[in-house]
Amino acid sequence: MPMTVQLVTPAGVLFETEDATFVAASGEGGDLGVGTNHANLLTTLRIGPLRIRAGDAERLFAVHGGFLEATPHAVRIVADAAEPADAIDVERAKAARRRAEQRLKRKADDTDLARAEAALKRSLLRLEAASKTR
């Protein structure tokens, strides 16, 4: 029996299906997988890939934090931000990676290192996700 899966961002519903069989995500405590009849689960998400298997296809998204809630027949992801891997602008992601790396190298007193590290993680995730769809 398939599951309903919904991926929501502040902009609205990004993806929804009623025939998912598996969801893989990056939880704060590590990577996790959710299949049909999974126990109830609520976890925070870290920057990482999200894979949704529905029918014969698998959709890949770059997710930038949020929450995942699973019940035996549904998974709902409320992401801080997310984007389909096939819609990622690779050149923009490369430029973001370069900017983040430069900020981390110069380590100026006014550089917010946590913010620069998060920007680097997001850009690397985008590049990795995009490479898997091209």
C-alpha positions as a LaTeX table, in Angstrom:
\begin{tabular}{lrrr}
\hline
Residue & $x$ (\AA) & $y$ (\AA) & $z$ (\AA) \\
\hline
Met1 & 0.00 & 0.00 & 0.00 \\
Pro2 & 1.53 & 3.35 & $-1.02$ \\
Met3 & 1.95 & 6.43 & 1.15 \\
Thr4 & 0.97 & 10.03 & 0.69 \\
Val5 & 4.00 & 12.34 & 0.68 \\
Gln6 & 3.89 & 16.11 & 0.81 \\
Leu7 & 6.87 & 18.49 & 0.64 \\
Val8 & 5.99 & 22.00 & 1.82 \\
Thr9 & 8.11 & 25.16 & 1.92 \\
Pro10 & 7.20 & 28.68 & 3.02 \\
Ala11 & 6.25 & 29.30 & $-0.64$ \\
Gly12 & 3.69 & 26.47 & $-0.60$ \\
Val13 & 3.44 & 22.83 & $-1.63$ \\
Leu14 & 6.49 & 21.95 & $-3.73$ \\
Phe15 & 5.67 & 18.28 & $-4.32$ \\
Glu16 & 2.88 & 15.90 & $-3.48$ \\
Thr17 & 2.09 & 12.31 & $-4.38$ \\
Glu18 & $-0.22$ & 9.59 & $-3.18$ \\
Asp19 & 1.77 & 6.64 & $-4.51$ \\
Ala20 & 5.11 & 6.86 & $-2.68$ \\
Thr21 & 6.77 & 3.72 & $-1.42$ \\
Phe22 & 9.90 & 5.15 & 0.22 \\
Val23 & 11.35 & 8.45 & 1.48 \\
Ala24 & 15.02 & 8.99 & 2.38 \\
Ala25 & 16.05 & 12.14 & 4.24 \\
Ser26 & 18.87 & 13.65 & 6.29 \\
Gly27 & 17.72 & 13.91 & 9.89 \\
Glu28 & 19.64 & 15.74 & 12.58 \\
Gly29 & 20.56 & 12.39 & 14.11 \\
Gly30 & 21.60 & 10.83 & 10.79 \\
Asp31 & 20.15 & 9.62 & 7.52 \\
Leu32 & 16.79 & 7.90 & 7.69 \\
Gly33 & 14.39 & 6.01 & 5.50 \\
Val34 & 10.62 & 5.78 & 5.76 \\
Gly35 & 8.51 & 3.13 & 4.11 \\
Thr36 & 4.85 & 2.21 & 4.24 \\
Asn37 & 3.61 & 1.28 & 7.72 \\
His38 & 6.48 & 3.13 & 9.40 \\
Ala39 & 6.06 & 3.93 & 13.08 \\
Asn40 & 5.10 & 7.49 & 13.95 \\
Leu41 & 8.13 & 9.76 & 13.76 \\
Leu42 & 8.88 & 13.45 & 14.08 \\
Thr43 & 12.41 & 14.68 & 13.43 \\
Thr44 & 14.27 & 17.80 & 12.44 \\
Leu45 & 16.10 & 17.81 & 9.12 \\
Arg46 & 19.56 & 19.08 & 8.35 \\
Ile47 & 20.86 & 20.33 & 5.03 \\
Gly48 & 20.80 & 17.25 & 2.83 \\
Pro49 & 19.18 & 15.35 & $-0.02$ \\
Leu50 & 15.59 & 14.15 & 0.03 \\
Arg51 & 14.62 & 11.19 & $-2.15$ \\
Ile52 & 11.03 & 10.23 & $-2.79$ \\
Arg53 & 10.30 & 6.98 & $-4.61$ \\
Ala54 & 6.83 & 7.02 & $-6.18$ \\
Gly55 & 5.74 & 4.46 & $-8.72$ \\
Asp56 & 8.69 & 3.66 & $-10.99$ \\
Ala57 & 10.32 & 7.07 & $-10.52$ \\
Glu58 & 12.50 & 8.66 & $-7.89$ \\
Arg59 & 12.46 & 12.40 & $-7.25$ \\
Leu60 & 15.47 & 14.12 & $-5.71$ \\
Phe61 & 15.36 & 17.42 & $-3.83$ \\
Ala62 & 17.92 & 19.58 & $-2.04$ \\
Val63 & 16.43 & 20.35 & 1.38 \\
His64 & 17.83 & 23.08 & 3.60 \\
Gly65 & 16.52 & 22.17 & 7.04 \\
Gly66 & 13.04 & 21.71 & 8.43 \\
Phe67 & 10.98 & 18.87 & 9.88 \\
Leu68 & 9.77 & 15.46 & 8.76 \\
Glu69 & 6.67 & 13.80 & 10.19 \\
Ala70 & 5.88 & 10.19 & 9.36 \\
Thr71 & 2.80 & 8.13 & 10.13 \\
Pro72 & 2.09 & 4.61 & 8.86 \\
His73 & 0.55 & 5.93 & 5.61 \\
Ala74 & 1.90 & 9.45 & 5.15 \\
Val75 & 5.05 & 11.56 & 5.26 \\
Arg76 & 5.01 & 15.31 & 5.48 \\
Ile77 & 8.17 & 17.37 & 5.07 \\
Val78 & 8.05 & 21.01 & 6.12 \\
Ala79 & 11.29 & 22.45 & 4.78 \\
Asp80 & 12.90 & 25.79 & 5.50 \\
Ala81 & 13.78 & 25.75 & 1.79 \\
Ala82 & 13.87 & 23.04 & $-0.87$ \\
Glu83 & 14.40 & 22.74 & $-4.58$ \\
Pro84 & 14.03 & 19.95 & $-7.12$ \\
Ala85 & 17.44 & 18.67 & $-8.21$ \\
Asp86 & 16.55 & 19.06 & $-11.88$ \\
Ala87 & 15.79 & 22.77 & $-11.36$ \\
Ile88 & 19.10 & 23.72 & $-9.72$ \\
Asp89 & 21.16 & 26.36 & $-11.49$ \\
Val90 & 24.62 & 24.75 & $-11.45$ \\
Glu91 & 26.54 & 27.93 & $-12.32$ \\
Arg92 & 24.81 & 29.83 & $-9.52$ \\
Ala93 & 25.62 & 27.00 & $-7.08$ \\
Lys94 & 29.28 & 27.04 & $-8.16$ \\
Ala95 & 29.45 & 30.81 & $-7.63$ \\
Ala96 & 27.88 & 30.42 & $-4.16$ \\
Arg97 & 30.43 & 27.73 & $-3.30$ \\
Arg98 & 33.31 & 30.00 & $-4.35$ \\
Arg99 & 31.96 & 32.91 & $-2.29$ \\
Ala100 & 31.53 & 30.72 & 0.79 \\
Glu101 & 35.02 & 29.23 & 0.41 \\
Gln102 & 36.53 & 32.72 & 0.11 \\
Arg103 & 34.73 & 33.91 & 3.26 \\
Leu104 & 35.99 & 30.87 & 5.17 \\
Lys105 & 39.58 & 31.32 & 3.92 \\
Arg106 & 39.94 & 34.95 & 4.88 \\
Lys107 & 38.41 & 34.48 & 8.37 \\
Ala108 & 38.04 & 38.20 & 8.91 \\
Asp109 & 36.79 & 39.35 & 12.30 \\
Asp110 & 33.48 & 40.36 & 10.77 \\
Thr111 & 32.95 & 36.99 & 9.02 \\
Asp112 & 30.09 & 34.94 & 10.44 \\
Leu113 & 31.74 & 31.52 & 10.20 \\
Ala114 & 28.57 & 29.54 & 10.97 \\
Arg115 & 26.72 & 31.36 & 8.20 \\
Ala116 & 29.59 & 30.85 & 5.74 \\
Glu117 & 29.79 & 27.13 & 6.60 \\
Ala118 & 26.02 & 26.75 & 6.09 \\
Ala119 & 26.26 & 28.55 & 2.73 \\
Leu120 & 29.05 & 26.16 & 1.71 \\
Lys121 & 26.98 & 23.11 & 2.76 \\
Arg122 & 23.96 & 24.38 & 0.79 \\
Ser123 & 26.01 & 25.01 & $-2.36$ \\
Leu124 & 27.70 & 21.60 & $-2.16$ \\
Leu125 & 24.33 & 19.90 & $-1.70$ \\
Arg126 & 22.95 & 21.71 & $-4.74$ \\
Leu127 & 25.92 & 20.66 & $-6.87$ \\
Glu128 & 25.70 & 17.05 & $-5.68$ \\
Ala129 & 21.94 & 16.85 & $-6.28$ \\
Ala130 & 22.18 & 18.48 & $-9.69$ \\
Ser131 & 24.93 & 16.08 & $-10.77$ \\
Lys132 & 22.67 & 13.11 & $-10.07$ \\
Thr133 & 19.96 & 14.33 & $-12.44$ \\
Arg134 & 22.07 & 15.30 & $-15.44$ \\
\hline
\end{tabular}
